[in-house]
Amino acid sequence: MPIFEVVILALAVNAPIQIIITIGQWLLMARFLAPRERTLSNALSCLALTYSTAFLLSLLFWLFWPFNPELILYNNRISIPAILGEIIAIPFWLYRFNYFKSKG
């Protein structure tokens, strides 16, 4: 499968789940992890970097999927590569933007 087709397919399948996870990350950041010195632009930068990194990681999972291609979607709805990309990207960028420091 050509790379262009994989990118379009991954974007179409991953977009809904990644948007839902990005909204959840925004709520997590704003409600539970928000240090007082964080600005809106800082939070939006964290979200944008997380989304783009998760998409790139999921694209790699799409390209090098080692299992049966029918197993790439869970119940024909949720993209497993999208979930794996988010699981890796969210903690990485939250840590890089100092969201795991104490609020003291």
Secondary structure, DSSP 8 states (H G I E B T S, - for coil): --HHHHHHHHHHHHHHHHHHHHHHHHHHIIIII--TT--HHHHHHHHHHHHHHHHHHHHHHHHT--S-GGGGEETTTEEHHHHHHHHHHHHHHHHHTTTTS---
